[in-house]
Amino acid sequence: MTNQRIQAHFQESADLKTRSAALLAEPISEAVQLMFSALSNGNKILACGNGGSAADCQHFAAELVGRFERERLPLPALALTTDTSILTAVGNDYAFNDIFSKQVQAFGQAGDILLALSTSGNSANVVAAVEAALERDMRVVALTGKGGGAIARMLTDADVHICVPHDRTARIQEVHLLTIHCLCDGIDVALFGEDMHE
């Protein structure tokens, strides 16, 4: 791989992040408020996604249960991507499309948040999880790209859609990760106020 190609990756990512900042700041802010309100009321956040998005779910849950940048009490967040016994049992006994929705039905309650990640917005098992969450009177924060796909059409006015304006999966995932950090920081700010170093 040439240095020029590597630099092109960095430049495309930087350009997309700059362009996305203006477009996504408001929905990210709305998602922070939704999550903070849920956590303040004793509710929790469930997260689901496939592949790189599964890793992002685990990253998000780890930042809330552990810490992001400030010391605080653990916050209740659960990645639905980690229990191999549940994933393989449900995938084998029912269908792969049910691996997240079954967990939403088991763990989700009214007032909880589902953080649903799908770069296309069309991942069948994430779509099924969104449907299960809405049936349980949960709110959904969806991180998508490529126009939002099926998930975009499912969300209500009470939900939040953060759709990265790009068609390339790698670039979408890079903005999703930055968005996750914004969500974690926003929750901390809502808890403690602006950082004195800012």
C-alpha positions in Angstrom: 0.0 0.0 0.0 1.4 3.4 -1.0 1.6 6.3 1.3 -0.7 8.2 -1.0 -3.4 5.6 -0.6 -3.0 5.7 3.2 -3.2 9.4 3.2 -6.4 9.2 1.0 -8.0 7.1 3.7 -7.2 9.6 6.4 -8.4 12.5 4.2 -11.7 10.9 3.3 -12.3 10.1 7.0 -11.4 13.6 8.1 -13.6 15.2 5.4 -16.6 13.0 6.3 -16.2 13.8 10.0 -16.1 17.5 9.3 -19.1 17.3 7.1 -21.0 15.1 9.6 -20.4 17.4 12.5 -22.9 20.0 11.4 -25.5 17.3 10.3 -25.2 15.0 13.3 -24.7 17.4 16.2 -28.4 17.9 16.8 -29.4 14.2 16.7 -26.4 13.2 18.9 -27.5 15.9 21.4 -31.0 14.5 21.4 -29.7 11.0 21.9 -27.6 12.1 24.9 -30.7 13.7 26.5 -32.7 10.6 25.8 -30.1 8.3 27.3 -29.4 10.6 30.3 -33.2 10.8 31.1 -33.5 7.0 30.9 -30.4 6.4 33.1 -31.7 9.1 35.6 -35.0 7.2 35.9 -33.3 3.9 36.7 -33.5 2.5 33.2 -30.7 0.9 31.2 -29.3 0.9 27.7 -29.1 -2.3 25.5 -26.9 -2.3 22.4 -26.8 -4.5 19.4 -25.1 -4.7 16.0 -23.0 -7.1 13.9 -19.3 -7.4 13.1 -17.6 -4.0 13.7 -20.9 -2.7 15.1 -20.9 -5.5 17.6 -17.5 -4.3 18.8 -18.8 -0.8 19.0 -21.7 -2.0 21.2 -19.2 -3.7 23.6 -17.0 -0.5 23.6 -20.1 1.6 24.5 -21.2 -0.7 27.3 -17.7 -0.8 28.7 -17.4 3.0 28.8 -20.7 3.2 30.7 -20.2 0.3 33.1 -16.5 1.3 33.7 -15.8 4.9 32.9 -15.3 7.2 29.9 -13.0 10.0 31.0 -14.3 10.8 34.5 -14.7 8.8 37.7 -18.3 8.0 38.4 -20.6 5.2 39.5 -21.2 2.5 36.9 -24.1 3.1 34.6 -26.3 0.2 33.4 -25.5 -0.7 29.8 -25.5 -4.2 28.2 -24.1 -5.3 24.9 -26.4 -8.0 23.4 -23.4 -9.3 21.4 -21.3 -11.0 24.0 -23.1 -14.1 25.4 -22.0 -16.9 23.1 -24.4 -19.4 24.7 -27.4 -17.2 24.1 -26.3 -16.2 20.6 -25.6 -19.8 19.5 -28.6 -21.3 21.2 -31.0 -18.8 19.7 -29.3 -18.9 16.4 -29.5 -22.7 16.3 -32.9 -23.2 17.9 -34.7 -20.3 16.2 -32.9 -18.2 13.7 -29.9 -15.8 13.5 -32.4 -13.0 12.9 -33.7 -13.6 16.5 -30.4 -13.3 18.4 -31.0 -9.7 19.5 -34.8 -9.5 19.6 -35.0 -12.5 22.1 -32.7 -10.6 24.4 -34.6 -7.4 24.1 -37.7 -9.3 25.0 -35.9 -10.9 28.0 -34.1 -7.8 29.4 -35.8 -4.8 27.9 -38.5 -2.8 29.8 -40.5 0.3 29.1 -38.3 3.3 29.4 -35.1 1.5 28.5 -33.1 2.5 25.4 -32.0 0.3 22.5 -28.8 1.5 20.9 -29.1 -0.1 17.4 -26.1 -0.1 15.1 -26.3 -1.0 11.4 -24.2 0.7 8.8 -26.9 -0.2 6.1 -29.9 0.1 8.3 -31.0 -3.2 6.9 -29.4 -5.8 9.2 -32.3 -8.2 9.7 -31.5 -9.1 13.3 -31.1 -5.4 14.3 -34.3 -4.6 12.5 -36.0 -7.4 14.6 -34.5 -5.9 17.8 -35.8 -2.5 17.0 -39.3 -3.9 16.4 -39.1 -5.8 19.7 -38.0 -2.6 21.5 -40.8 -0.5 20.1 -43.3 -3.2 21.1 -42.0 -3.0 24.7 -42.3 0.8 24.7 -38.5 1.3 24.7 -36.9 4.2 22.9 -34.4 3.6 20.1 -31.2 5.4 19.2 -30.2 4.1 15.8 -26.7 4.6 14.3 -26.9 3.9 10.6 -25.5 5.1 7.2 -26.4 4.7 3.5 -29.7 6.5 4.0 -30.8 4.5 7.1 -32.5 1.6 5.3 -35.4 -0.2 6.9 -34.6 1.0 10.4 -35.1 4.6 9.3 -38.7 3.8 8.3 -39.5 2.1 11.6 -38.5 4.9 14.0 -41.0 7.1 15.7 -40.8 10.8 16.6 -39.8 9.7 20.1 -36.7 7.9 18.8 -33.4 9.3 17.5 -31.8 8.5 14.1 -28.1 9.3 13.6 -27.4 8.5 10.0 -23.9 9.0 8.6 -24.1 10.6 5.2 -21.9 8.1 3.4 -22.1 4.7 1.6 -18.7 3.2 2.5 -19.0 0.9 5.5 -15.5 1.7 6.9 -16.1 5.4 6.9 -19.6 5.0 8.5 -18.1 2.9 11.3 -15.4 5.5 11.9 -18.1 8.1 12.5 -20.1 5.7 14.6 -17.1 5.3 16.9 -16.7 9.1 17.2 -20.5 9.3 17.9 -20.2 6.7 20.7 -17.5 8.8 22.3 -19.7 11.9 22.0 -22.6 10.0 23.6 -20.4 8.9 26.5 -19.0 12.4 27.0 -22.5 13.9 26.8 -23.8 11.6 29.5 -20.8 12.6 31.7 -21.4 16.3 31.1 -25.1 15.8 31.9 -24.1 14.1 35.1 -21.3 16.5 36.2 -21.3 19.6 34.0 -18.7 20.8 31.7 -15.1 19.6 32.3 -13.0 22.3 33.8 -10.3 21.5 31.2 -12.6 22.4 28.3 
